[in-house]
Each structure stands twice: as C-alpha cells, then as structure tokens.
Amino acid sequence: MIISHKIRLDPNNKQATYLAKAAGTARFAYNWALAEWQTQYAAWKDDNTQPKPNQMSLRRQLNAIKRDQFPWMLEVTKNAPQMAIIQLGQAFNNFFAGRAQYPQFKKKGKSRDSFSLTNDQFSLDASRIRIPNLGLVRIRETLRFFGKILSATISRTADQWFASITVDTDQNHLPPAENQGTVGVDLGVSALATLSTGEKVTGAKPHKALLSRLKRLSRSLSRKVKGSANRHKAKAKLARLHAKIANIRQDSLHQLTTDLTRRFHTIGIEDLNVSGMVKNRHLSRAISDMGFFEFRRQLEYKAGMRGSVVVIADRFFASSKTCSAPDCGHKVDKLPLSVREWTCPVCGAVHDRDVNAAKNLQEYASATLSNHAVSSTVSACGGEGAGLGRKPKTKPAPMKQEFNRKLDLG
C-alpha cells in the first residue's frame, strides 16, 4: 500500500528562503524542458532522423549546460530540477495516454511552489527532516506510517511549507467498516449530502461564510501599488484566507467521508458531471464551495482501506425522478430543480427530493452488489483480493473524525 503523510514544516527565515529558491529552480527547469521538448518534437516531425525528445535526454542536456548558463541552480539540491523534468515526462505520458491535457508552462505566483526529493536525498530524524544543502528543518509531527520511504514533495500553501512523504507500507491504520448495511448518498447544494437513512449534512460552505472578508481583502490588494511592500503584505493576507477556506472545506469533507466509510460497507453515489454543473452561472459558486469531486476521491480511497465498496451510478440514472416506494418505481417525465417535494401520481407517496434520490441510490448499490456476487459464484477458486475492493494510493485522513463538529470561522 502506497500512502502519503503531509506534514507542516517549521523553517526559519533562512530555510524558507532556500525552499523558495529550490521551488523556483524546479519551476524554471520544468519550463525550460517544456520549451525544449516542443522545439525538438517539431524538429523530429519535420525530419524523423532527428532524436525524439524524452525526459532522460533533457536531463542530460540540462546537466551539461547548467554550470555555465545557470550557475544559481547549484545553490540548491540537484533533485529540484531533475525531478521537475521527470514529472514533465510523466505529464506527457499522461497526455499521450488520454488521461490529462497537454502540459502547460508554470507561472510564478500562479502555480503551487514545490519541488520533489528522492528517498536517497533526504532523511527523517524524529521531528526533523534533513534536506540537501540546507540541513535539518523542524517538522510539526513525526511520520505516521512505518515502511519504505519512497519520496518527498516540499510545497508551499500561502506562507506555510509542507512535506508530503510517500511511504510503501503494509500497515493498515483504519479498522474495517462497521457494516451497518448499504447507504445511498445524494449530493446537493442546500445540503452537501443526504443519506437514505434520512440524515442530512449541511456542509461547511466556507467560501460563502467568508465571502465578505474575501471581497474586502481583494479590494484592499487591488488598491496597493504593484511591487510595493504593502502589496506584498496584502497578497500574503489574501493567500492565507484562501488557504483557510480550503482547509475548512477539506476538514468538513474528511469528517463526512470518514463517518460514512466507518459505518457502511456499501455506499451508492452518483457520477456527477461537475465540470458541466459549474457552467451554470447561478449555481457555480455554490457547487464549487461544496467540493463534490474531492468528496468522491476521499470516499473511494477510504472505502478501499476499510474494505468497503463504493458503487457509482451512471450520471443519467434518474435517482430524483423515480419513486422509491416499494413495488412502485414510477418515473415522472419532468422534475425541475425548484421542486423539492413531490407526490407520486401512481402510488401517492410523498417524497423529499433528496431523500428519494438517496433511497434510489441505495437500492441501485444493493442490486449492483447482488448481481456482482451472483456472477462471482461461478469461480469457486477465487483468490484473495477478488471482488470490488482495490488498493488505495492516496493520502489517508486522520482516524478520529465526526461530521457534525461545529465550524470555527474565527
């Protein structure tokens, strides 16, 4: 199992300056390699006798010229530019495989400042991490997992630095699900999640709660003279507020997904077209504030760790328009978003729109799992690991979480 632990660093001013230099070096190397890749690829298309670009050749080219043309690169760890070019190669592999868009140039201040280290270039000493050419930097907590350390990524959010340490471990820190049965979860704007049990989770909505403060700081930033110290301070203050909004949203989603995967063995959700939903200018801000994609990502990897199953219904599955009453299943032709409660014209059952959708997702998940179990019985010699489970490769959340904790907006 490959998982990561993201730990906040506590550098002094000199160390923070080094980290910023290393991140800038990585960004420069990435942009340099991307420009070279485009040039060499165009030359290869015109003349196939020319070498086709790849990350290995670009790394050799940079090593050959950096001492003369970019001597400032030698002030930081060699991993910063080299790993940036390796990541560019991975980005092109993802692009050619159809998994991602074409790689873009990174702009200072617009992309996340970060650089990566291989496991032979850093070491952990209790509450400190040793970084090449820098020495020991304090970290806020010790590594949570035991196993082979693979790599580390040093990144900055607002004015805070973090180390995301990737570990290959056999340790499963999450207990199995309590198996309270199957649950359907309907995501929405007024309530983040509505469960088939009737429970409703409002969600943190941090952007909405802090919008007035966000507007005030944005106006303050726009009035500052470019390049001035006051503008730098205002920009840092605005960045800290954006980070706080993101942290509140992440914490709320972690609490909800942890509670769901802890309680239920099977969870049914819809495959929402989030990119299409945010094109609605009336709802785009509210939808983005909920974090639907992040909810699904967390739910899937936590379910995998606990041995649970997440069943994804097709995005055209009529969960809201189908009557969930037993022995009915009537589907109405139209059900506008403004209609929050409706009555089935066949059986007369009165439905809350969101609860009805959640119950239909619960039934869909149960039926899907039953069909899979029936089809699996033909293999009497199924080995360990058969079924819908999968190995997660994502960072886990803390264990002790409840989704009804009061929100602190101070």
C-alpha positions as CSV (number, residue, x, y, z in Angstrom):
1,M,0.0,0.0,0.0
2,I,1.5,3.4,-1.1
3,I,0.2,6.3,1.0
4,S,1.4,9.8,1.9
5,H,1.6,11.8,5.1
6,K,1.6,15.6,4.6
7,I,3.4,17.3,7.5
8,R,3.8,21.0,8.1
9,L,7.4,22.3,8.2
10,D,8.6,24.9,10.7
11,P,11.5,26.6,8.8
12,N,13.3,29.8,9.9
13,N,13.8,32.7,7.5
14,K,17.0,31.4,6.0
15,Q,15.5,27.9,5.5
16,A,12.3,29.3,4.0
17,T,14.4,31.3,1.5
18,Y,16.2,28.2,0.5
19,L,12.9,26.3,0.0
20,A,11.6,29.1,-2.2
21,K,14.8,29.1,-4.3
22,A,14.5,25.3,-4.8
23,A,10.9,25.6,-5.8
24,G,11.8,28.4,-8.2
25,T,14.6,26.3,-9.7
26,A,12.2,23.4,-10.2
27,R,9.7,25.7,-11.9
28,F,12.4,27.1,-14.2
29,A,13.7,23.6,-15.1
30,Y,10.2,22.4,-15.9
31,N,9.5,25.4,-18.2
32,W,13.0,25.1,-19.8
33,A,12.4,21.4,-20.5
34,L,8.9,22.0,-21.9
35,A,10.2,24.6,-24.3
36,E,13.0,22.3,-25.4
37,W,10.6,19.4,-25.8
38,Q,8.3,21.4,-28.1
39,T,11.3,22.6,-30.2
40,Q,12.8,19.1,-30.5
41,Y,9.5,17.5,-31.2
42,A,8.7,19.9,-34.0
43,A,12.2,19.2,-35.5
44,W,11.6,15.4,-35.2
45,K,8.2,15.8,-37.0
46,D,10.0,17.6,-39.9
47,D,12.9,15.2,-40.0
48,N,12.5,11.7,-38.5
49,T,16.2,11.3,-38.4
50,Q,16.4,13.8,-35.6
51,P,16.1,12.4,-32.0
52,K,12.7,12.3,-30.4
53,P,12.6,14.2,-27.1
54,N,12.3,12.4,-23.8
55,Q,12.9,13.3,-20.1
56,M,16.2,11.4,-19.9
57,S,17.8,13.2,-22.8
58,L,16.6,16.6,-21.5
59,R,18.0,15.9,-18.0
60,R,21.4,15.1,-19.6
61,Q,21.2,18.4,-21.7
62,L,20.4,20.4,-18.6
63,N,23.3,18.8,-16.6
64,A,25.7,19.7,-19.4
65,I,24.8,23.4,-19.6
66,K,23.6,24.4,-16.1
67,R,27.1,25.0,-14.6
68,D,27.9,27.6,-17.3
69,Q,24.4,29.0,-18.1
70,F,22.5,28.6,-14.9
71,P,25.1,28.5,-12.0
72,W,22.5,29.6,-9.5
73,M,21.0,26.1,-9.8
74,L,24.0,24.7,-7.9
75,E,22.8,26.6,-4.8
76,V,20.0,24.1,-4.2
77,T,19.6,20.3,-4.3
78,K,20.1,18.7,-7.7
79,N,16.8,16.8,-7.2
80,A,14.8,20.0,-7.7
81,P,15.5,20.4,-11.5
82,Q,15.9,16.7,-12.2
83,M,12.6,15.7,-10.6
84,A,10.8,18.5,-12.3
85,I,11.9,17.2,-15.8
86,I,10.9,13.6,-14.7
87,Q,7.5,15.0,-13.8
88,L,7.2,16.7,-17.2
89,G,7.9,13.3,-18.8
90,Q,5.1,11.7,-16.7
91,A,2.8,14.6,-17.8
92,F,3.5,13.8,-21.4
93,N,2.9,10.1,-20.8
94,N,-0.5,11.0,-19.3
95,F,-1.3,13.3,-22.2
96,F,-0.5,10.7,-24.9
97,A,-2.5,8.1,-22.9
98,G,-5.5,10.5,-22.9
99,R,-5.5,10.9,-19.1
100,A,-4.6,14.6,-19.0
101,Q,-4.4,17.7,-21.0
102,Y,-1.2,19.0,-22.8
103,P,1.4,20.2,-20.2
104,Q,1.3,24.0,-19.6
105,F,4.1,26.4,-18.6
106,K,4.2,27.2,-14.9
107,K,3.9,30.8,-13.9
108,K,5.4,32.3,-10.8
109,G,2.6,33.1,-8.3
110,K,0.0,31.2,-10.3
111,S,1.1,27.6,-9.8
112,R,1.9,25.9,-6.5
113,D,5.6,26.3,-5.4
114,S,7.0,22.8,-4.9
115,F,9.9,20.5,-5.6
116,S,10.5,16.8,-5.1
117,L,13.2,14.7,-3.4
118,T,14.1,11.1,-4.0
119,N,14.4,8.9,-0.9
120,D,18.3,8.9,-1.1
121,Q,18.3,12.7,-0.9
122,F,16.6,13.3,2.4
123,S,16.2,11.6,5.8
124,L,13.9,11.9,8.8
125,D,15.2,12.3,12.4
126,A,12.2,12.2,14.7
127,S,10.7,15.7,14.4
128,R,13.2,16.9,11.8
129,I,13.9,16.4,8.1
130,R,17.3,16.7,6.5
131,I,17.3,18.4,3.1
132,P,20.4,18.6,0.9
133,N,22.4,21.8,1.0
134,L,20.1,23.0,3.8
135,G,20.4,20.7,6.8
136,L,17.8,19.9,9.4
137,V,14.3,21.5,9.3
138,R,11.8,21.1,12.1
139,I,8.5,19.3,11.3
140,R,5.3,19.7,13.3
141,E,4.8,15.9,13.8
142,T,6.5,12.6,13.3
143,L,5.8,10.3,10.3
144,R,2.6,8.5,10.9
145,F,3.4,5.3,8.9
146,F,6.1,2.7,9.0
147,G,7.6,1.2,5.9
148,K,9.9,2.1,3.0
149,I,10.1,5.8,2.3
150,L,9.8,6.4,-1.5
151,S,9.9,10.2,-1.9
152,A,9.0,13.6,-0.5
153,T,7.4,16.7,-2.1
154,I,8.1,20.0,-0.4
155,S,5.3,22.5,-1.2
156,R,4.1,25.9,-0.1
157,T,0.5,27.0,0.6
158,A,0.2,30.7,1.4
159,D,3.1,31.3,3.7
160,Q,3.3,27.8,5.1
161,W,5.6,25.0,3.9
162,F,4.7,21.3,3.9
163,A,6.4,18.0,3.3
164,S,4.3,15.2,1.7
165,I,6.2,12.0,2.4
166,T,5.2,8.9,0.4
167,V,5.6,5.5,2.1
168,D,5.2,1.9,0.9
169,T,3.7,0.2,3.9
170,D,1.8,-2.9,4.9
171,Q,0.3,-1.1,7.8
172,N,-3.5,-0.6,7.6
173,H,-4.3,2.1,10.1
174,L,-8.0,2.1,9.5
175,P,-10.2,-0.6,11.1
176,P,-12.8,-2.4,8.9
177,A,-16.2,-0.8,8.4
178,E,-18.9,-1.5,11.0
179,N,-21.1,-2.8,8.2
180,Q,-24.4,-1.0,9.1
181,G,-25.6,-2.1,5.7
182,T,-26.0,-0.2,2.4
183,V,-26.5,3.6,2.2
184,G,-27.3,5.9,-0.7
185,V,-25.8,9.4,-0.7
186,D,-27.3,12.2,-2.7
187,L,-25.0,15.3,-3.1
188,G,-26.6,18.7,-3.4
189,V,-26.2,22.5,-2.8
190,S,-28.6,23.2,0.0
191,A,-27.3,20.1,1.8
192,L,-23.9,18.7,1.0
193,A,-25.1,15.1,1.5
194,T,-28.5,13.5,2.1
195,L,-28.4,9.9,3.2
196,S,-31.0,7.2,2.5
197,T,-31.4,7.0,6.3
198,G,-32.9,10.5,6.3
199,E,-29.8,12.2,7.7
200,K,-28.8,15.5,6.1
201,V,-25.3,17.0,6.3
202,T,-25.4,20.8,5.5
203,G,-21.7,21.1,4.8
204,A,-19.3,23.8,5.8
205,K,-19.8,26.3,2.9
206,P,-16.6,28.2,3.9
207,H,-16.5,30.3,0.8
208,K,-20.0,31.6,1.4
209,A,-19.3,32.2,5.1
210,L,-16.1,34.1,4.5
211,L,-17.1,35.8,1.2
212,S,-17.4,39.3,2.7
213,R,-13.9,39.1,4.2
214,L,-12.6,37.7,0.9
215,K,-14.1,40.7,-1.0
216,R,-12.6,43.2,1.5
217,L,-9.1,41.8,1.2
218,S,-9.3,41.5,-2.6
219,R,-10.3,45.2,-2.8
220,S,-7.5,46.1,-0.5
221,L,-5.0,44.3,-2.6
222,S,-6.2,45.9,-5.8
223,R,-5.6,49.4,-4.3
224,K,-1.9,48.7,-3.5
225,V,0.9,49.8,-5.7
226,K,2.5,47.0,-7.7
227,G,5.9,46.0,-6.4
228,S,5.4,47.7,-3.0
229,A,5.8,46.1,0.4
230,N,2.2,46.9,1.3
231,R,1.0,45.0,-1.8
232,H,3.2,42.0,-0.8
233,K,1.6,42.0,2.7
234,A,-1.9,42.3,1.3
235,K,-1.3,39.5,-1.2
236,A,0.0,37.3,1.7
237,K,-3.0,38.0,3.8
238,L,-5.4,37.2,1.0
239,A,-3.5,33.9,0.3
240,R,-3.8,32.9,4.0
241,L,-7.6,33.5,3.8
242,H,-7.9,31.3,0.6
243,A,-5.9,28.6,2.4
244,K,-8.2,28.8,5.4
245,I,-11.2,28.4,3.2
246,A,-9.7,25.3,1.5
247,N,-8.7,23.8,4.9
248,I,-12.2,24.2,6.3
249,R,-13.7,22.6,3.2
250,Q,-11.2,19.7,3.4
251,D,-11.8,19.2,7.1
252,S,-15.6,19.0,6.6
253,L,-15.3,16.5,3.7
254,H,-12.8,14.4,5.7
255,Q,-15.3,14.2,8.6
256,L,-18.2,13.2,6.4
257,T,-16.3,10.6,4.3
258,T,-14.7,9.1,7.4
259,D,-18.0,8.7,9.1
260,L,-19.6,7.1,6.0
261,T,-16.9,4.6,5.4
262,R,-16.7,3.8,9.1
263,R,-20.4,3.0,9.3
264,F,-21.4,1.4,6.0
265,H,-20.0,-1.4,4.0
266,T,-21.6,-0.4,0.7
267,I,-22.1,3.2,-0.4
268,G,-24.0,4.3,-3.5
269,I,-23.4,7.7,-5.1
270,E,-24.0,9.3,-8.5
271,D,-21.4,10.1,-11.2
272,L,-21.9,13.8,-11.3
273,N,-20.8,15.9,-14.2
274,V,-19.2,18.6,-12.0
275,S,-17.4,20.4,-14.9
276,G,-20.8,20.8,-16.6
277,M,-22.6,21.8,-13.5
278,V,-20.2,24.7,-12.7
279,K,-21.1,26.2,-16.1
280,N,-24.4,27.2,-14.6
281,R,-23.6,30.8,-13.5
282,H,-26.4,30.8,-10.9
283,L,-25.0,27.7,-9.1
284,S,-21.3,27.5,-10.0
285,R,-20.1,29.2,-6.8
286,A,-22.2,27.1,-4.5
287,I,-21.3,23.9,-6.3
288,S,-17.5,24.7,-6.2
289,D,-17.9,25.5,-2.5
290,M,-19.1,22.0,-1.7
291,G,-16.2,20.1,-3.3
292,F,-18.1,17.2,-5.0
293,F,-15.0,15.8,-6.8
294,E,-13.0,15.8,-3.6
295,F,-15.8,14.1,-1.7
296,R,-15.8,11.2,-4.2
297,R,-12.0,11.0,-4.2
298,Q,-11.8,10.7,-0.4
299,L,-14.7,8.3,-0.2
300,E,-13.2,5.9,-2.7
301,Y,-9.7,5.6,-1.1
302,K,-11.1,5.4,2.5
303,A,-13.6,2.8,1.4
304,G,-10.7,0.8,-0.1
305,M,-8.7,1.0,3.1
306,R,-11.7,-0.2,5.2
307,G,-12.7,-3.0,2.8
308,S,-15.9,-1.2,1.8
309,V,-17.4,-0.8,-1.6
310,V,-18.4,2.4,-3.4
311,V,-20.9,1.9,-6.2
312,I,-21.1,4.7,-8.8
313,A,-24.5,5.1,-10.6
314,D,-24.4,6.4,-14.1
315,R,-24.9,10.2,-14.4
316,F,-28.1,9.6,-16.3
317,F,-29.6,7.4,-13.6
318,A,-32.9,9.1,-12.7
319,S,-32.5,9.0,-8.9
320,S,-34.7,12.0,-8.2
321,K,-37.5,11.4,-10.7
322,T,-38.0,7.7,-9.8
323,C,-40.4,6.8,-7.0
324,S,-38.6,4.9,-4.2
325,A,-41.7,3.4,-2.7
326,P,-41.7,-0.4,-2.6
327,D,-43.4,-2.1,-5.6
328,C,-43.7,1.2,-7.4
329,G,-40.7,2.6,-9.3
330,H,-42.7,5.1,-11.3
331,K,-40.6,7.6,-13.2
332,V,-42.0,11.1,-13.7
333,D,-41.2,12.9,-17.0
334,K,-40.1,16.2,-15.6
335,L,-38.9,17.4,-12.1
336,P,-37.4,20.9,-12.1
337,L,-34.7,21.8,-9.5
338,S,-37.1,24.2,-7.8
339,V,-39.4,21.2,-6.8
340,R,-38.0,20.0,-3.5
341,E,-41.0,17.7,-2.7
342,W,-43.3,15.8,-5.0
343,T,-46.1,13.2,-4.9
344,C,-46.0,10.0,-7.0
345,P,-49.1,10.1,-9.3
346,V,-49.3,6.2,-9.2
347,C,-48.9,5.2,-5.6
348,G,-49.5,8.6,-3.9
349,A,-46.3,8.5,-1.9
350,V,-44.9,11.9,-0.9
351,H,-41.2,12.3,-1.4
352,D,-38.5,14.7,-0.3
353,R,-36.5,15.1,-3.5
354,D,-33.1,14.5,-1.9
355,V,-34.1,11.6,0.4
356,N,-35.9,9.9,-2.5
357,A,-32.8,10.2,-4.7
358,A,-30.6,8.7,-1.8
359,K,-33.0,5.8,-1.4
360,N,-32.9,5.0,-5.1
361,L,-29.1,5.1,-5.0
362,Q,-29.1,2.7,-2.0
363,E,-31.3,0.3,-4.0
364,Y,-29.1,0.7,-7.0
365,A,-26.0,-0.1,-5.0
366,S,-27.6,-3.2,-3.4
367,A,-28.8,-4.5,-6.7
368,T,-25.4,-4.0,-8.3
369,L,-23.6,-5.7,-5.5
370,S,-26.1,-8.6,-5.6
371,N,-25.6,-9.1,-9.3
372,H,-21.8,-9.0,-8.9
373,A,-22.0,-11.6,-6.1
374,V,-24.1,-13.9,-8.2
375,S,-21.7,-13.6,-11.2
376,S,-18.7,-14.3,-8.9
377,T,-20.1,-17.6,-7.7
378,V,-19.1,-19.3,-10.9
379,S,-15.4,-19.0,-9.7
380,A,-15.1,-21.4,-6.8
381,C,-11.4,-20.9,-6.5
382,G,-11.3,-17.1,-6.4
383,G,-8.1,-15.9,-4.8
384,E,-7.6,-13.3,-2.1
385,G,-8.3,-9.8,-3.4
386,A,-11.1,-10.8,-5.7
387,G,-14.2,-8.6,-5.7
388,L,-14.7,-4.8,-5.9
389,G,-12.0,-3.8,-3.5
390,R,-8.9,-2.1,-4.6
391,K,-5.6,-0.9,-3.2
392,P,-5.6,2.8,-2.5
393,K,-2.7,5.1,-3.4
394,T,-3.8,8.3,-1.8
395,K,-3.2,10.1,1.5
396,P,-5.4,8.9,4.3
397,A,-7.3,11.2,6.7
398,P,-7.0,11.2,10.5
399,M,-8.9,8.5,12.2
400,K,-10.9,10.4,14.8
401,Q,-13.4,12.5,12.9
402,E,-17.1,13.3,13.2
403,F,-19.0,15.3,10.5
404,N,-21.2,17.2,13.0
405,R,-18.4,19.2,14.6
406,K,-19.1,22.9,15.0
407,L,-17.5,25.1,12.3
408,D,-14.9,27.7,13.5
409,L,-14.9,30.8,11.3
410,G,-12.9,33.0,13.6
